[in-house]
Amino acid sequence: MANSWGPAEVDRLDQLAGDVPICNLAEYFNRWARKNGYPERSRRALTDRAHAMGLSLIPVGRWMRTSAIAGILGVHEETIRRWVARYQLPAVLDGSSWTVRRRDLVQFAKRRPELFGRTPAPVLLMLLENNALAEKISAAHPRKLSDCRRVRNLDTLKVYPSATEAARRHFITRQTMATAIRTGGTAAGYHWAWAE
């Protein structure tokens, strides 16, 4: 039967799902299929089969969504999208999500290490998978004192471990949070201050 899947095809799909963007899945799979004498599969056939196998198609291997990168770094996703637009971080639009190849992210971190600064080395290691690079960036661009100071929401009295964390939880930039603390204004509709 032409539509049946062989064990090697199932294994290859299992390897690719969650490793590459959906928009590139057919390209990667069919390159392998041609080389190994298997029939080519449409993107629809591949995604249907992946769903039937219970595989996630969200890339977290060789490729990562900008939202995942932002989550690891503790910044807003818009920050990573600005890197794509402003600093030419290579990315592909995969449906409605931007996706970055991990090796391009590593090269970008080498060119612009200051953008990854203030992030602990173990966190950078999860993202860059290069311990020497993570240690080098973390040492050259350490966390600022304000990253370690607790922040209090004056309206709810909730305390956050840092301005960065408070900003992340309220979906605003750290700069917006810092400005509200410094000026006594509001951010995300609340008043903020450094917690003593």
Stockholm file with secondary structure:
# STOCKHOLM 1.0

chainA/1-196         MANSWGPAEVDRLDQLAGDVPICNLAEYFNRWARKNGYPERSRRALTDRAHAMGLSLIPVGRWMRTSAIAGILGVHEETIRRWVARYQLPAVLDGSSWTVRRRDLVQFAKRRPELFGRTPAPVLLMLLENNALAEKISAAHPRKLSDCRRVRNLDTLKVYPSATEAARRHFITRQTMATAIRTGGTAAGYHWAWAE
#=GR chainA/1-196 SS CTTCCCHHHHHHHHHHTTTSCHHHHHHHHHHHHHHHTCCCCCHHHHHHHHHHTTCCCSCBSSEEEHHHHHHHHTSCHHHHHHHHHHSCCCCEEETTEEEEEHHHHHHHHHHCGGGGTTSCHHHHHHHHCCHHHHHHHHHHSCCCHHHHSCEEETTTCCEESCHHHHHHHTTSCHHHHHHHHHHSCEETTEEEEECC
#=GC SS_cons         CTTCCCHHHHHHHHHHTTTSCHHHHHHHHHHHHHHHTCCCCCHHHHHHHHHHTTCCCSCBSSEEEHHHHHHHHTSCHHHHHHHHHHSCCCCEEETTEEEEEHHHHHHHHHHCGGGGTTSCHHHHHHHHCCHHHHHHHHHHSCCCHHHHSCEEETTTCCEESCHHHHHHHTTSCHHHHHHHHHHSCEETTEEEEECC
//
